[in-house]
Amino acid sequence: MAAAMISFRAALVRIGFNQATAMCMQTDNGLTDISVLIDTDEESLHQLGKHMMAWRDTTVPPADQVKIPFVSLQKLKAMRLEAMVSAWSEQ
């Protein structure tokens, strides 16, 4: 499980989320790994930006703030679809 979380966090960072956001998604919001992402519906991902604003801390530098860049969110949705197709084709 720990390896899956580390790999997923690295993937989140690769698609443009900063470390603070990736950690918050995993530890505070339960998006721990790719299997949870597969089980998350698209509308929930669409609402993620508004939801994550509750974790924004304006006292830290901008690079360390929790934020959901638009393109990163689109890439996260694409990652979910790709993982769903991959899981489906393995059956």
C-alpha positions in Angstrom: 0.0 0.0 0.0 2.8 2.5 0.9 4.5 1.9 -2.5 1.2 2.5 -4.3 0.7 5.8 -2.4 4.2 7.0 -3.2 3.9 6.1 -6.9 0.5 7.8 -7.1 1.9 11.0 -5.4 4.8 11.0 -7.8 2.3 10.8 -10.7 0.2 13.7 -9.3 3.4 15.8 -9.1 4.3 14.8 -12.7 1.0 16.0 -14.0 1.4 19.4 -12.3 0.1 19.3 -8.8 2.6 20.6 -6.2 3.7 18.5 -3.2 1.3 20.2 -0.8 -1.7 19.5 -3.0 -0.7 15.9 -3.7 -0.2 15.3 0.0 -3.6 16.9 0.8 -5.4 14.9 -1.8 -4.0 11.7 -0.3 -4.0 12.3 3.4 -6.9 14.6 3.9 -9.2 13.6 1.1 -8.6 9.9 0.7 -7.4 9.9 -2.9 -4.7 7.5 -1.9 -3.9 5.6 -5.0 -5.0 4.8 -8.6 -7.6 2.3 -7.4 -9.4 5.0 -5.5 -9.1 7.3 -8.5 -10.8 4.7 -10.6 -13.7 4.5 -8.1 -14.1 8.3 -8.0 -16.7 9.6 -10.4 -16.0 12.4 -12.8 -18.3 14.9 -11.2 -16.5 14.5 -7.9 -13.2 15.3 -9.7 -14.8 18.3 -11.3 -15.7 19.6 -7.8 -12.3 18.9 -6.4 -11.0 22.5 -7.0 -13.8 24.1 -4.9 -13.5 21.4 -2.2 -9.7 21.8 -1.9 -10.0 25.5 -1.3 -10.8 24.7 2.3 -7.1 23.5 2.7 -5.6 26.6 1.2 -3.2 28.4 3.6 -2.5 31.9 2.5 0.3 32.3 5.1 2.6 29.9 3.2 4.5 30.8 0.0 2.4 30.5 -3.2 4.4 27.5 -4.4 3.4 25.6 -1.2 -0.3 26.4 -1.3 -2.9 23.8 -2.0 -4.3 24.5 -5.5 -5.8 22.7 -8.4 -4.4 23.9 -11.7 -7.0 23.5 -14.5 -4.7 21.5 -16.8 -3.6 19.3 -14.0 -7.2 18.5 -13.2 -7.8 17.6 -16.9 -4.8 15.3 -16.8 -6.1 13.7 -13.6 -9.4 13.0 -15.3 -7.5 11.5 -18.3 -5.4 9.4 -15.9 -8.6 8.1 -14.4 -10.0 7.1 -17.8 -6.8 5.5 -18.8 -6.6 3.5 -15.6 -10.3 2.4 -16.0 -9.6 1.2 -19.6 -6.5 -0.6 -18.5 -8.3 -2.3 -15.6 -11.2 -3.2 -17.9 -8.9 -4.7 -20.6 -7.1 -6.8 -18.0 -10.4 -8.6 -17.1 
